[in-house]
C-alpha cells in the first residue's frame, strides 16, 4: 500500500417490520418519512455495503469530483490501491435496531452457498450497543435437539412457544460480542441495538416468522443448517488508547478501542471499516483529515492516526 486512504460513507436506512427507533436519535439521524410515518420502521442502517441496489453512497467531499458510491470507487481509484472490486468485496456492516423479534433463520456457509448457486455464505457477528433488561437472542438448538428435529416441528405447525423451547436462549448485555457461524439457526429478540459485521451476502433462509406471514424457505434451510457447538457471548472491556480484539474468524475480524489521546489504526487485512460509536475526534491520513462523530463510518486503507476525547470505536477488518 503506497499511501493511506480514508473514504467516508453515508448510512442507508432499510425498513423492516421488526424495526425500532433507537439508532436514529442516538446517532443524530433522521429516518425517511416513508418509514417514520405509516410505513415499516427502520430496522437496519447499512454502514458499508456493495450490495446491488443498496450500495453505500460516498459522503462529501469524497464524492465531490469522483465516484458517487462505494462500488464505483472500487471500480476506479480503488483498483490502484489494491482494493477488491464490488463483486468480491468481502464485508457488509450495519446497525440492527430491533424492537420486535426477528424471524428464525439460517444462512448457508461458503460450501452450501456454492451448491445453491450463490457467491458466498454468511457468517456474522453481533456487538451489543444497547439492550433492554432481559433482552435475548436464540442461537442454535436446545440441548438434546438437532436442527432436523426443529425443522420437522416447524413444518408440522408447532406453536411459537414450542419453537422457542427448541432453541438455545442467550441473554445479552451491552458490550457483549457474539459470533454467529454460518449454518447456525438463530433469531434476535426485541429490545436490542446491535452492530453487525458479516460476509457480504444478503441471503437469509427464513424458518419461522412468528405470525407475520412472510414466506419461509424450509427446503433451503435444511440444506444450510449445521449442528455446531454453541457460541457464547464474549465480553472484553477496551482499554484506553489500545485496540482490543472482540472476534476473529476466517471471514473478518472485529476490534474496539476507546481513545483518550491518540491511537494508530493499521488495517489487519487489505482494508478496514471504522465506525464511531461515541465521542468526537479526528482522523488523519497524510495531509487528509476527517472529523469523527457518532455514527460515522469510513473505509480505511493504510495506517491512519486517531485523536480525540471519549472516542469509542469499532473496527471491522477484512479477511487476511
Secondary structure as a PSIPRED ss2 file (coil, helix, strand):
# PSIPRED VFORMAT (PSIPRED V4.0)

   1 X C   1.000  0.000  0.000
   2 X C   1.000  0.000  0.000
   3 X C   1.000  0.000  0.000
   4 X C   1.000  0.000  0.000
   5 X E   0.000  0.000  1.000
   6 X E   0.000  0.000  1.000
   7 X E   0.000  0.000  1.000
   8 X E   0.000  0.000  1.000
   9 X E   0.000  0.000  1.000
  10 X C   1.000  0.000  0.000
  11 X C   1.000  0.000  0.000
  12 X E   0.000  0.000  1.000
  13 X E   0.000  0.000  1.000
  14 X E   0.000  0.000  1.000
  15 X E   0.000  0.000  1.000
  16 X C   1.000  0.000  0.000
  17 X C   1.000  0.000  0.000
  18 X C   1.000  0.000  0.000
  19 X E   0.000  0.000  1.000
  20 X C   1.000  0.000  0.000
  21 X C   1.000  0.000  0.000
  22 X C   1.000  0.000  0.000
  23 X H   0.000  1.000  0.000
  24 X H   0.000  1.000  0.000
  25 X H   0.000  1.000  0.000
  26 X H   0.000  1.000  0.000
  27 X H   0.000  1.000  0.000
  28 X C   1.000  0.000  0.000
  29 X C   1.000  0.000  0.000
  30 X C   1.000  0.000  0.000
  31 X C   1.000  0.000  0.000
  32 X C   1.000  0.000  0.000
  33 X H   0.000  1.000  0.000
  34 X H   0.000  1.000  0.000
  35 X H   0.000  1.000  0.000
  36 X H   0.000  1.000  0.000
  37 X C   1.000  0.000  0.000
  38 X C   1.000  0.000  0.000
  39 X C   1.000  0.000  0.000
  40 X C   1.000  0.000  0.000
  41 X C   1.000  0.000  0.000
  42 X E   0.000  0.000  1.000
  43 X E   0.000  0.000  1.000
  44 X E   0.000  0.000  1.000
  45 X E   0.000  0.000  1.000
  46 X E   0.000  0.000  1.000
  47 X E   0.000  0.000  1.000
  48 X E   0.000  0.000  1.000
  49 X C   1.000  0.000  0.000
  50 X E   0.000  0.000  1.000
  51 X E   0.000  0.000  1.000
  52 X C   1.000  0.000  0.000
  53 X C   1.000  0.000  0.000
  54 X E   0.000  0.000  1.000
  55 X E   0.000  0.000  1.000
  56 X C   1.000  0.000  0.000
  57 X E   0.000  0.000  1.000
  58 X E   0.000  0.000  1.000
  59 X C   1.000  0.000  0.000
  60 X C   1.000  0.000  0.000
  61 X C   1.000  0.000  0.000
  62 X C   1.000  0.000  0.000
  63 X C   1.000  0.000  0.000
  64 X C   1.000  0.000  0.000
  65 X C   1.000  0.000  0.000
  66 X C   1.000  0.000  0.000
  67 X C   1.000  0.000  0.000
  68 X C   1.000  0.000  0.000
  69 X E   0.000  0.000  1.000
  70 X H   0.000  1.000  0.000
  71 X H   0.000  1.000  0.000
  72 X H   0.000  1.000  0.000
  73 X H   0.000  1.000  0.000
  74 X H   0.000  1.000  0.000
  75 X H   0.000  1.000  0.000
  76 X C   1.000  0.000  0.000
  77 X H   0.000  1.000  0.000
  78 X H   0.000  1.000  0.000
  79 X H   0.000  1.000  0.000
  80 X H   0.000  1.000  0.000
  81 X C   1.000  0.000  0.000
  82 X C   1.000  0.000  0.000
  83 X C   1.000  0.000  0.000
  84 X C   1.000  0.000  0.000
  85 X C   1.000  0.000  0.000
  86 X H   0.000  1.000  0.000
  87 X H   0.000  1.000  0.000
  88 X H   0.000  1.000  0.000
  89 X C   1.000  0.000  0.000
  90 X C   1.000  0.000  0.000
  91 X E   0.000  0.000  1.000
  92 X E   0.000  0.000  1.000
  93 X E   0.000  0.000  1.000
  94 X E   0.000  0.000  1.000
  95 X E   0.000  0.000  1.000
  96 X E   0.000  0.000  1.000
  97 X E   0.000  0.000  1.000
  98 X E   0.000  0.000  1.000
  99 X C   1.000  0.000  0.000
 100 X C   1.000  0.000  0.000
 101 X C   1.000  0.000  0.000
 102 X C   1.000  0.000  0.000
 103 X C   1.000  0.000  0.000
 104 X E   0.000  0.000  1.000
 105 X E   0.000  0.000  1.000
 106 X E   0.000  0.000  1.000
 107 X C   1.000  0.000  0.000
 108 X C   1.000  0.000  0.000
 109 X C   1.000  0.000  0.000
 110 X H   0.000  1.000  0.000
 111 X H   0.000  1.000  0.000
 112 X H   0.000  1.000  0.000
 113 X H   0.000  1.000  0.000
 114 X H   0.000  1.000  0.000
 115 X H   0.000  1.000  0.000
 116 X C   1.000  0.000  0.000
 117 X C   1.000  0.000  0.000
 118 X C   1.000  0.000  0.000
 119 X C   1.000  0.000  0.000
 120 X C   1.000  0.000  0.000
 121 X C   1.000  0.000  0.000
 122 X C   1.000  0.000  0.000
 123 X C   1.000  0.000  0.000
 124 X E   0.000  0.000  1.000
 125 X E   0.000  0.000  1.000
 126 X E   0.000  0.000  1.000
 127 X E   0.000  0.000  1.000
 128 X E   0.000  0.000  1.000
 129 X E   0.000  0.000  1.000
 130 X E   0.000  0.000  1.000
 131 X E   0.000  0.000  1.000
 132 X C   1.000  0.000  0.000
 133 X C   1.000  0.000  0.000
 134 X C   1.000  0.000  0.000
 135 X C   1.000  0.000  0.000
 136 X E   0.000  0.000  1.000
 137 X E   0.000  0.000  1.000
 138 X E   0.000  0.000  1.000
 139 X E   0.000  0.000  1.000
 140 X E   0.000  0.000  1.000
 141 X E   0.000  0.000  1.000
 142 X C   1.000  0.000  0.000
 143 X C   1.000  0.000  0.000
 144 X C   1.000  0.000  0.000
 145 X C   1.000  0.000  0.000
 146 X C   1.000  0.000  0.000
 147 X H   0.000  1.000  0.000
 148 X H   0.000  1.000  0.000
 149 X H   0.000  1.000  0.000
 150 X H   0.000  1.000  0.000
 151 X H   0.000  1.000  0.000
 152 X H   0.000  1.000  0.000
 153 X H   0.000  1.000  0.000
 154 X H   0.000  1.000  0.000
 155 X H   0.000  1.000  0.000
 156 X C   1.000  0.000  0.000
 157 X C   1.000  0.000  0.000
 158 X C   1.000  0.000  0.000
 159 X C   1.000  0.000  0.000
 160 X H   0.000  1.000  0.000
 161 X H   0.000  1.000  0.000
 162 X H   0.000  1.000  0.000
 163 X H   0.000  1.000  0.000
 164 X H   0.000  1.000  0.000
 165 X H   0.000  1.000  0.000
 166 X C   1.000  0.000  0.000
 167 X E   0.000  0.000  1.000
 168 X E   0.000  0.000  1.000
 169 X E   0.000  0.000  1.000
 170 X E   0.000  0.000  1.000
 171 X E   0.000  0.000  1.000
 172 X C   1.000  0.000  0.000
 173 X C   1.000  0.000  0.000
 174 X C   1.000  0.000  0.000
 175 X C   1.000  0.000  0.000
 176 X E   0.000  0.000  1.000
 177 X E   0.000  0.000  1.000
 178 X E   0.000  0.000  1.000
 179 X E   0.000  0.000  1.000
 180 X E   0.000  0.000  1.000
 181 X C   1.000  0.000  0.000
 182 X C   1.000  0.000  0.000
 183 X C   1.000  0.000  0.000
 184 X C   1.000  0.000  0.000
 185 X C   1.000  0.000  0.000
 186 X E   0.000  0.000  1.000
 187 X E   0.000  0.000  1.000
 188 X E   0.000  0.000  1.000
 189 X C   1.000  0.000  0.000
 190 X C   1.000  0.000  0.000
 191 X C   1.000  0.000  0.000
 192 X E   0.000  0.000  1.000
 193 X E   0.000  0.000  1.000
 194 X E   0.000  0.000  1.000
 195 X E   0.000  0.000  1.000
 196 X E   0.000  0.000  1.000
 197 X E   0.000  0.000  1.000
 198 X E   0.000  0.000  1.000
 199 X E   0.000  0.000  1.000
 200 X C   1.000  0.000  0.000
 201 X C   1.000  0.000  0.000
 202 X C   1.000  0.000  0.000
 203 X C   1.000  0.000  0.000
 204 X C   1.000  0.000  0.000
 205 X E   0.000  0.000  1.000
 206 X E   0.000  0.000  1.000
 207 X E   0.000  0.000  1.000
 208 X E   0.000  0.000  1.000
 209 X C   1.000  0.000  0.000
 210 X C   1.000  0.000  0.000
 211 X C   1.000  0.000  0.000
 212 X C   1.000  0.000  0.000
 213 X C   1.000  0.000  0.000
 214 X C   1.000  0.000  0.000
 215 X C   1.000  0.000  0.000
 216 X C   1.000  0.000  0.000
 217 X C   1.000  0.000  0.000
 218 X H   0.000  1.000  0.000
 219 X H   0.000  1.000  0.000
 220 X H   0.000  1.000  0.000
 221 X H   0.000  1.000  0.000
 222 X H   0.000  1.000  0.000
 223 X H   0.000  1.000  0.000
 224 X H   0.000  1.000  0.000
 225 X C   1.000  0.000  0.000
 226 X C   1.000  0.000  0.000
 227 X C   1.000  0.000  0.000
 228 X C   1.000  0.000  0.000
 229 X C   1.000  0.000  0.000
 230 X C   1.000  0.000  0.000
 231 X C   1.000  0.000  0.000
 232 X C   1.000  0.000  0.000
 233 X C   1.000  0.000  0.000
 234 X E   0.000  0.000  1.000
 235 X E   0.000  0.000  1.000
 236 X C   1.000  0.000  0.000
 237 X C   1.000  0.000  0.000
 238 X C   1.000  0.000  0.000
 239 X C   1.000  0.000  0.000
 240 X E   0.000  0.000  1.000
 241 X C   1.000  0.000  0.000
 242 X C   1.000  0.000  0.000
 243 X C   1.000  0.000  0.000
 244 X E   0.000  0.000  1.000
 245 X E   0.000  0.000  1.000
 246 X E   0.000  0.000  1.000
 247 X E   0.000  0.000  1.000
 248 X E   0.000  0.000  1.000
 249 X E   0.000  0.000  1.000
 250 X C   1.000  0.000  0.000
 251 X C   1.000  0.000  0.000
 252 X E   0.000  0.000  1.000
 253 X E   0.000  0.000  1.000
 254 X E   0.000  0.000  1.000
 255 X E   0.000  0.000  1.000
 256 X E   0.000  0.000  1.000
 257 X E   0.000  0.000  1.000
 258 X E   0.000  0.000  1.000
 259 X E   0.000  0.000  1.000
 260 X C   1.000  0.000  0.000
 261 X C   1.000  0.000  0.000
 262 X E   0.000  0.000  1.000
 263 X E   0.000  0.000  1.000
 264 X E   0.000  0.000  1.000
 265 X E   0.000  0.000  1.000
 266 X C   1.000  0.000  0.000
 267 X C   1.000  0.000  0.000
 268 X C   1.000  0.000  0.000
 269 X C   1.000  0.000  0.000
 270 X C   1.000  0.000  0.000
 271 X C   1.000  0.000  0.000
 272 X E   0.000  0.000  1.000
 273 X E   0.000  0.000  1.000
 274 X E   0.000  0.000  1.000
 275 X E   0.000  0.000  1.000
 276 X E   0.000  0.000  1.000
 277 X E   0.000  0.000  1.000
 278 X E   0.000  0.000  1.000
 279 X E   0.000  0.000  1.000
 280 X E   0.000  0.000  1.000
 281 X E   0.000  0.000  1.000
 282 X E   0.000  0.000  1.000
 283 X E   0.000  0.000  1.000
 284 X E   0.000  0.000  1.000
 285 X E   0.000  0.000  1.000
 286 X C   1.000  0.000  0.000
 287 X C   1.000  0.000  0.000
 288 X E   0.000  0.000  1.000
 289 X E   0.000  0.000  1.000
 290 X E   0.000  0.000  1.000
 291 X E   0.000  0.000  1.000
 292 X E   0.000  0.000  1.000
 293 X C   1.000  0.000  0.000
 294 X C   1.000  0.000  0.000
 295 X C   1.000  0.000  0.000
 296 X C   1.000  0.000  0.000
 297 X E   0.000  0.000  1.000
 298 X E   0.000  0.000  1.000
 299 X E   0.000  0.000  1.000
 300 X E   0.000  0.000  1.000
 301 X E   0.000  0.000  1.000
 302 X C   1.000  0.000  0.000
 303 X C   1.000  0.000  0.000
 304 X E   0.000  0.000  1.000
 305 X E   0.000  0.000  1.000
 306 X E   0.000  0.000  1.000
 307 X E   0.000  0.000  1.000
 308 X E   0.000  0.000  1.000
 309 X E   0.000  0.000  1.000
 310 X E   0.000  0.000  1.000
 311 X E   0.000  0.000  1.000
 312 X E   0.000  0.000  1.000
 313 X E   0.000  0.000  1.000
 314 X E   0.000  0.000  1.000
 315 X E   0.000  0.000  1.000
 316 X E   0.000  0.000  1.000
 317 X E   0.000  0.000  1.000
 318 X C   1.000  0.000  0.000
 319 X C   1.000  0.000  0.000
 320 X C   1.000  0.000  0.000
